[in-house]
Structure formats: structure tokens, C-alpha cells
Amino acid sequence: MAISGPAANSVTVCIEGSGSLTASAVCIAGVDIVKNAGTGANVAKAESILDWTIPTNPIGGITADDGIVASSTLTIGGLLAGGGTFATNYLQARNFDFSGIPSNAIIKGIQVSVDRYSDQSESGRYVRDNTVSLIKNNFIVGANKAVIGSNWPKISAAIDYGGVSDLWGTTWTINDIKNPNFGVAIAVNIRAPGVVLGSTTTTANVDYISVIITYDIPVDWYKDPSGGTPIGSGSSFNPVGVANSGLANTNTAGIHTYYAACSTAPECRTPVDFVINGVPTIETIVSPAALCPDGALNPVVPAFDAKSPVITADGWQLETTVGGGNYANIIVPYTVSLADNNKRIRYYVSNSCTTTYSNVVAVTVNSVLVPVIGIPTQPICTEPTASVVVNGLSGTWTVSAIPNIGLTGLTGTGSTTTISGLTPGTTYSFTFSNGSCISEVFSVEVENLPVKTWKDDAWDGDGTDPTIDAKVIFESDYNIEKSVTACSCEVKSGAVVVFNSGYYLKLRNELIVDPDGLLTFENNASLVQINNVVNSGVISYKRITTPVNRYDFTYWSSPVIDMTLKQLSPGTFFDKYFKYDNAWVSIVRETGMHIGEGYSVRAPQIIAINGNPARYPAVFKGVPYNDEVKKNLVGNRVYLLGNPYPSAISAEAFLIANETKLNGTLYFWTHNSPPSEFIGGDKKYNYTTNDYATYNRTGGTATRAAIVDTDFNYPDINSSIPNGNIAAAQGFFAQASAMGGEIVFNNSMRLTENAVMDNSQFFKLGTTSKATSRVEKNRVWLNLSNEEGAFKQTLIGYITGATNNYEGNFDGVSYDGNQYVDFYSINQELNLSIQGRALPFQQKDSVALGYKTAIAGNFKINIDHVDGLMTSQKVFLEDKTTQVLHDLKEPYSFTTEKGIFNDRFVLLYEDKNAVEEIVDVNVEGVVISTKDKIIAIDSASEIIKTISVYDFSGKYVYYDAAVNVAATTISNLSNAHHALIVQVVLENGKKAVKKIIY
């Protein structure tokens, strides 16, 4: 019999479940042990009258197969003469001594052997079994194994009752068997016939009674792999609640190991596990990336804990219908269709106890975008790149473009987008993605910008001139009396292009001059550019001075990059190049001309010192400048600045842009007076300050009376009044305001209402810039002169934005440097060559005039010219010395001594001595009416040019210099005015006047 660790089986239960460990076999099976009874006894049996006679030696007489028997005899006779069947008491056999059976044995069967015989064995006389039973704890228990109906033999023979697997209908423990009171109880029925005479006997004899116990040695169960005592035994073992098992219940998932062993070899132990499975857990899953139809759904398997050594099943499930809540297993990668959009997926894990499902997330299956591509826009100069509108989009989308440089509109949401920044002459490939799905490739071809080419003395195509939206290319020579407007310009190698005096090249964008191309701008021609773009290539820009003598200086600035003073005037004496840095500073002629700065350069040495003045033709060669210029000014200092562009700029726009940085007046050099060594300064020969023409936002004043000059190319620029333009290459003085700061030149100053400005004079300036085109100006220029040539001009103007106090933007102080004569208006104790005054203009206004003269004699004061309201306004000069009030429609002559006279003259606008009746003037078709504080004016046939409203004191209440409609209304006048005069001037010059009650 081999001894080894028994085969045993683990068990798996669920939380709060139950189960048992099992061993597949016992350690030792079917062990038999035979024992004879140790004692015998006669024990009464109900309704029995026959006793058993038991020998005393050996004890009980039934302990061995030795012929010594226990017997019970039935005697027939006497009282029992009638015969019959009679039962005996119990013959009880005990003390079998099964102490040798192991204490853990499992009783499998009990077999009783009885060696017995009878002296009679006939049909009417015999011994038969009545009872064959077992005794447990002094009680007869279990089944009666008696063989009823069979006679005992007359010769001793053993008969077996029970068997190796017969437990006699009850249960037995090893203690039941080992108990001394364990035993066998037998009783018999004895039958004998009656007798008439005498008696007969029938005897039952029992030689011995033995018991065979069949048992198995079971498996023992241990908590530890070695040592210790068993905590249970048997082929089935449930450790839950067993002392020392360490397992009180099955409420917690886990694995508990126990050991099976045989008592015959307790050191040989077989480990088995009592497994408690928990509920599987799964980490949260996230929505998979959006897919396209036929895409592969292959989500990442979430981390999970099966709570069991064995996973019975796990995987993905997909909702069978959108929102239906029923799921079916799928194998991933799973090919999706559009019908799977918004279906939900989940992950499941099963162990032997239960199945757990993850959270659910929706699957997004996007449809493929099918965009509708529009027709791209045509690139033009103002929109040099094209755009294309795309419809048919949905959701959030992204556009992939090849090429993709500077494009916009490539991402967004909704049904439409505009892709902008498309380069002319380019074919693009577009695909559209909604995050997962990419459309087919769409091709978009963008046309080139319009191009006009000058070749063989004509423009190509239909021969018409180019416009601002077309690029121009000069492939051959161009030299005609005509301006050109274009988007951009390129002068090809070999082409000679000339813009003659008074004509211009106006570009929105860049200028390119190829290395062997020539582009020349003659004197007074202009190159105007709107946008700040980079030019390339060299131009020749010509400027011709007024006639100069050798000692005459001209204030220059450079309109091209990298120009030196020597290149500007190589014939000038080497030390006659100056800049102004709070004083005149001589500089070397190799000095580069900084853009936006002015320089003073004397005339070339070859020109005569006196007499025979000559014009100097300067040529600027270089890349034309086209960008902002900024310069930081220190407060109250005077700076020599210069126009940085090859075209005129608006002085007024320049002053407005820098109004807080400058004091508001510009000074232009005219050199009308001859240089003199007796004039103070840091040069040997200096000019009077009276030779600076002045300009501010009120206007400009001249330095001498106008001289007629019919030469357009070479005008006498110094005899004109500055009135708004700063010519190309012109240098000029400006004083910083008290605070100073950074001033700027920019391209917006180069155009007036998109028109190129007059560039023919260094300081002859045209109309105001677009930014100030609605500024109202009403001005009168007055001259003081004599027959010997003394001259001084002053200006008084009623200007939008001006006040009757001193302001640098509108008032210019007269420099009292002229040794002969000065003429000015007076305000706040300042002598002003230019005085701006507040609107509205009032006829009752008066302006004090003063003059200084070093010459005694006859002088005259006259109106040089007027504008605005002054064209129809009477102007009077009051001479307080002679007490004369003179209408300045004619010059006023007077005689003066030398000196300063600030109290003699007053400028007036009404005849204070006249009594003038105001009479209504009717004009056919013009109706002037008033109702509810609204003045209505209607002209049936003519456009209204101007409207003036004033009170009876002559004070203007309202004025509109540019009505330009046939009907209008006026409201919101001051309630202080009750009686008013309305004057309407039509385009045809007719004037209607009406008195009204307001």
C-alpha cells in the first residue's frame, strides 16, 4: 500500500457563496478487522419466555470457536404440552475490542458472523432467526438482518449477516464501534410440536459471534504546508467557519490555500486553493476617435481586474440599434458603416461568478464631406490675392491645401468658408476633413493679376491705358506726355522710360527696375506710391533749382536711398555742405543723405558770384524711398527736415499727423534777398529771416509780390505763396513743440483725395489732404509794399479748429529780422505773420495790424487775394492816424516815418459809418421758410452752393460752404436768435436773401 499525498481538488466560490475542497480518494480504503465478542449476556426481550444459558468460562461462552456454546432450550410438556413457536430473549455479544481502528477511520461496513446449530431441524420442529441486530450505546439499532424462514442446521456452521459495505441502516462513528457496549443482539424462534405424554426439547446453540468492521482511512486537512494539527478530515472539506482555518466567511474575494494529507504520512501534503471570486472591475473607457465609413473601430482595451484567476469571457459589445440599449459582441478591428454613427460600445469581463460591463460611449462615424467649390475671385491690385467660397460643409472641418502659404479660412465650423490669400497664377489642391474623414481632392486655378505691357509704342490688348488694378510692364521705350496709374510697375532690361515734367507714375504697390532698364523722372514729375512696399532697382529723379549765384544755398532732401551730398552737387566747394543741429554744422560731402532730413548745399563753383544766375539740375539716383520715416525731436528745438518721397506731400497732412510734436508752422527758404556778410549767423554770407516763406494750417505767406513766369518747367518758385504741398527733394525748417516727440512721414501724405499733388514747386502746395477736405477756410492775404521793392505779406484766416487765442497750429510768429520792413497782425501781444481766428466769422470782428519800417516814405496796403467767405465779404482798413476808413477793394496808400507802428491800423469787415437797409431779394424757384425752429430751403431748378445765416448785428449764426443739393433744412440754432437773415447762393451765382423770425 503506497503512502503519498492524496489527490485533491481546489474549489471556486463566489462572494457570499459556499463550497468544499475535495479529495479524489481516501488514504487507505477497505480495511477489515475481525473481532470475537468479549462477553455474552442474556437480555430480556418482550414477550419472550426462553432464556439463554451462557457458560461462565470462557466468559460469555460465545467468544471463540471452541465448542463451548450458549444455548436456549424449549421444553414441550407440562404446561407447554400443546407445543408451538416460542421466541428467546436476546443473546447479546459485546466487548469486541476494536481499539486498534484509527481514530479518523470512516466506517464503511459491518459484517456479523454467528456460528450456530440446533439439535432439531425438521419442518415442525426447528430453530429459526428472530432477530439479528446491532447494539449502539446500549440500544438495538438499525436493520434486523434475521433470516426468517430458514432452519438452523443441526451441524455447527457460521452464517454472515451484513457485509463490508452494509451499515445496517444507521450511521456509525469510530467511537460507536470502539465503545464496549457496541455489540450484536440475536434472538431465535424455537418450534416444537405438542406431546401427549412426557416431554421433548429443542435447543438452539451458539458457539461464537464475531464482527468484521470494514473502514477507510480518510484525508486530513491542514492550514499550513507542514506541521500543525489537522483542522478537518474527509474527502470533502469546507473550511469556512472552521476553527483555525483563517476563513470566517466568503464575503471577501481572495485565494486561501489548504493542504490535504494522509494520517499515515502527514508530512506529504497536497496544496489546494479555496478561491473566492469577486465582481470584476473595469476602468472607464473613452469615446474612440471619429471614423469614416469602412473605417476600423479598434478601441484600446481598458485595464480591468477579473477578481478571479480565471476569466471566462471578455471583449467589446456594440449597440444593435442607436439608443436601443441592446448589445451584441463584436470582434475588433470592426468595420463601421454610417449606420453605426451614435451607437454605443462597452467592454465586458466575465469570471465564473458574474459579468461586469464598462461605461458606454458613443461611436462617431462621420460622413465624407462633399464640398461645393465656387469660382475664385479675380485678383486685383487692391486685393492682390484671390479667394474662393466653399459651401456644403458641416460640423467642424479642416482644409488641407497644396501649396499652403498665407492662406486663411482653412479651419472652422458650419456650412461655408471663404479661403483667402490665394496667389495669382497658382493651381491649388484642396481636401476637406471633418476630423476623421477626408474628401476627394478638389483643384482650384487662380488667374494672374491683370497685366498691361507697353511695347512698340502702344499698350497691349485693346490698347487702352492701364488702371490701378493692373500691373504695367515696360518692355520698350516710353517717352510721351502722359501719366500712368497702375497696381505695380516693372521696367524691363533695355527699356528707357521717361516721365516728363508735370506727369506722374502712380502705383499702389511696388516698382521694379531691372538692372539694364532706365526709369527717369524729369523735373516736376512724380512717383507716387500708396502702400508701404519694397522697391528694387535704380531710378533717376531730376530736380532743377531756380536761378542761383555761387553763394546761393538750396535746402535739399533725398527721395532715393544711399544718395550722398557729393553725388547731389559734385561742383560745390568742399566745405559748403551743411546740416542743422541746433546750429549750422559743416559736413563732408561724402556724407550720405538721411531720408527725411534736410541739407543746405551751396551752388556749384562754376556759377558766377554775381549776375547771370544759372539753374542747377540735380539728379538723384537710387532706389526710390517708399516707407514711413520717423524722427524723434527734442522740445523747442528747430530742425531742418525734408520730404522723403519722389513726389509732393501735403504740408497740412504732415502738420495734422504731427500736431502735438511740432509748433505748427513750416519755413521754406526762398533766397529772394541777396546774401550779406552783415546779417548775423554762423556762415559768412547769411540771408534775412524774411526770406523764409511760412505755412501753417491757416495758410501761407509769400516773401515778395508774385512775378509772372510762363516757363512751366522752370517756374520762379520763390514768388509764390506756400499753400499746402511740400515738393519732392524739398528741405524745410520746423520747430518742435515744447514737448517734442516722434514725428512721422507716411505715404498717406502723398495723395489728396486719391489725386497726385502738384510737384512743380518746392513749396507751392495744392489742395488740402482728404483728411482735412471738410475744413472751412475763409482767408485774406494783405501786402505791405513800396515802389522801391520793400515787401511783406501777412495772412488772417477764419479756420475750422482755430480760436482767437494763440495756437501754434494756426498762428505763425513773424521773425523780426528784415532790416527794411515787417508787416503783421497783433494778438495777445504777439506779432503774427499768420493769424488763425475762430468760426463762425463775425462781421463785427476786428484785427489789429502793425508794421515796422526802416524806410520813411510812401507805402501801400492791398489785398493780395482772398478765399471762402471773404470772396463776397467787404474788407475795410481803418487808419487811426488819418481817421480814414478805407474799402480795400482798392489799395490804400499812406506816408510813414521810420519806426514801429502797432496802433495805427485795424482790419474791419463792415463800414461802421454806413447805414444799410437789409432788403429781401427774391430769386425765382427759391423758397425760404421757417416752422417749429426748422428753416427749410428749396430750389426748384438750381443746386444750392452756399447758405449763410446771420443776425441783424452782422454776426454769422450758420454757414455751409458746400451744400451741393437742391433742398435742405437747418435746425438746432440758438434760441437767442429771433430775427435772422438767410442768404442762399446758387450754382449759377444768383443770390436770394430773406429776413425770418426764428
C-alpha positions, 0 to 999 in steps of 0.5 A: 500500500503506497503512502503519498499525498492524496489527490485533491481538488481546489474549489471556486466560490463566489462572494457570499457563496459556499463550497468544499475542497475535495479529495479524489480518494481516501488514504487507505480504503477497505480495511477489515478487522475481525473481532470475537465478542468479549462477553455474552449476556442474556437480555430480556426481550418482550414477550419472550419466555426462553432464556439463554444459558451462557457458560461462565468460562470462557466468559460469555461462552460465545467468544471463540470457536471452541465448542463451548456454546450458549444455548436456549432450550424449549421444553414441550410438556407440562404446561407447554404440552400443546407445543408451538413457536416460542421466541428467546430473549436476546443473546447479546455479544459485546466487548469486541475490542476494536481499539486498534481502528484509527481514530479518523477511520470512516466506517464503511461496513459491518459484517456479523458472523454467528456460528450456530446449530440446533439439535432439531431441524425438521419442518415442525420442529426447528430453530429459526432467526428472530432477530439479528441486530446491532447494539449502539450505546446500549440500544438495538439499532438499525436493520434486523438482518434475521433470516426468517424462514430458514432452519438452523442446521443441526451441524455447527456452521457460521452464517454472515449477516451484513457485509463490508459495505452494509451499515445496517441502516444507521450511521456509525462513528469510530467511537460507536464501534470502539465503545464496549457496549457496541455489540450484536443482539440475536434472538431465535424462534424455537418450534416444537410440536405438542406431546401427549405424554412426557416431554421433548426439547429443542435447543438452539446453540451458539458457539461464537459471534464475531464482527468484521468492521470494514473502514477507510482511512480518510484525508486530513486537512491542514492550514499550513504546508507542514506541521500543525494539527489537522483542522478537518478530515474527509474527502470533502472539506469546507473550511469556512467557519472552521476553527483555525482555518483563517476563513470566517466567511466568503464575503471577501474575494481572495485565494486561501490555500489548504493542504490535504494529507494522509494520517499515515504520512502527514508530512506529504501534503497536497496544496489546494486553493479555496478561491473566492471570486469577486465582481470584476472591475473595469476602468472607464473607457473613452469615446474612440476617435471619429471614423469614416465609413469602412473605417476600423473601430479598434478601441484600446482595451481598458485595464480591468481586474477579473477578481478571479484567476480565471476569466471566462469571457471578455471583449467589446459589445456594440449597440444593435440599434442607436439608443436601443440599449441592446448589445451584441459582441463584436470582434475588433478591428470592426468595420463601421458603416454610417449606420453605426454613427451614435451607437454605443460600445462597452467592454465586458469581463466575465469570471465564473461568478458574474459579468461586469460591463464598462461605461458606454460611449458613443461611436462617431462615424462621420460622413465624407464631406462633399464640398461645393467649390465656387469660382475664385475671385479675380485678383486685383491690385487692391486685393492682390490675392484671390479667394474662393467660397466653399459651401456644403460643409458641416460640423467642424472641418479642416482644409488641407491645401497644396501649396499652403502659404498665407492662406486663411479660412482653412479651419472652422465650423458650419456650412461655408468658408471663404479661403483667402490669400490665394496667389495669382497664377497658382493651381491649388489642391484642396481636401476637406476633413471633418476630423476623421474623414477626408474628401476627394481632392478638389483643384482650384486655378487662380488667374494672374493679376491683370497685366498691361505691357507697353511695347512698340509704342502702344499698350497691349490688348485693346490698347487702352491705358492701364488702371490701378488694378493692373500691373504695367510692364515696360518692355520698350521705350516710353517717352510721351506726355502722359501719366500712368496709374497702375497696381505695380510697375516693372521696367524691363532690361533695355527699356528707357522710360521717361516721365516728363515734367508735370506727369506722374507714375502712380502705383499702389504697390511696388516698382521694379527696375531691372538692372539694364532698364532706365526709369527717369523722372524729369523735373516736376514729375512724380512717383507716387506710391500708396502702400508701404512696399519694397522697391528694387532697382535704380531710378533717376529723379531730376530736380532743377533749382531756380536761378542761383549765384555761387553763394546761393544755398538750396535746402535739399532732401533725398527721395532715393536711398544711399544718395550722398551730398557729393553725388547731389552737387559734385561742383560745390566747394568742399566745405559748403555742405551743411546740416542743422543741429541746433546750429549750422554744422559743416559736413563732408560731402561724402556724407550720405543723405538721411531720408527725411532730413534736410541739407543746405548745399551751396551752388556749384563753383562754376556759377558766377558770384554775381549776375547771370544766375544759372539753374542747377539740375540735380539728379538723384539716383537710387532706389526710390524711398517708399516707407514711413520715416520717423524722427524723434525731436527734442522740445523747442528745438528747430530742425531742418527736415525734408520730404522723403518721397519722389513726389509732393506731400501735403504740408497740412497732412504732415502738420495734422499727423504731427500736431502735438510734436511740432509748433505748427508752422513750416519755413521754406527758404526762398533766397529772394534777398541777396546774401550779406556778410552783415546779417548775423549767423554762423556762415559768412554770407547769411540771408534775412529771416524774411526770406523764409516763406511760412505755412501753417494750417491757416495758410501761407505767406509769400516773401515778395509780390508774385512775378509772372513766369510762363516757363512751366518747367522752370517756374520762379518758385520763390514768388509764390505763396506756400499753400499746402504741398511740400515738393519732392527733394524739398528741405524745410525748417520746423520747430518742435513743440515744447514737448517734442516727440516722434514725428512721422512721414507716411505715404498717406501724405502723398495723395489728396483725395486719391489725386497726385499733388502738384510737384512743380514747386518746392513749396507751392502746395495744392489742395488740402489732404482728404483728411482735412477736405471738410475744413472751412477756410475763409482767408485774406492775404494783405501786402505791405509794399513800396515802389522801391521793392520793400515787401511783406505779406501777412495772412488772417484766416477764419479756420475750422479748429482755430480760436482767437487765442494763440495756437501754434497750429494756426498762428505763425510768429513773424521773425523780426529780422528784415532790416527794411520792413515787417508787416503783421497782425497783433494778438495777445501781444504777439506779432503774427505773420499768420493769424488763425481766428475762430468760426463762425466769422463775425462781421463785427470782428476786428484785427489789429495790424502793425508794421515796422519800417526802416524806410520813411516814405510812401507805402501801400496796403492791398489785398493780395487775394482772398478765399471762402467767405471773404470772396463776397465779404467787404474788407475795410482798413481803418487808419487811426492816424488819418481817421480814414476808413478805407474799402480795400477793394482798392489799395490804400496808400499812406506816408510813414516815418521810420519806426514801429507802428502797432496802433495805427491800423485795424482790419474791419469787415463792415463800414461802421459809418454806413447805414444799410437797409437789409432788403429781401431779394427774391430769386425765382424757384427759391423758397425760404421758410421757417416752422417749429425752429426748422428753416427749410430751403428749396430750389426748384431748378438750381443746386444750392452752393452756399447758405449763410445765416446771420443776425441783424448785428452782422454776426454769422449764426450758420454757414455751409460752404458746400451744400451741393443739393437742391433742398435742405433744412437747418435746425438746432440754432440758438434760441437767442436768435429771433430775427435772422437773415438767410442768404442762399447762393446758387450754382449759377451765382444768383443770390436770394436773401430773406429776413425770418423770425426764428 
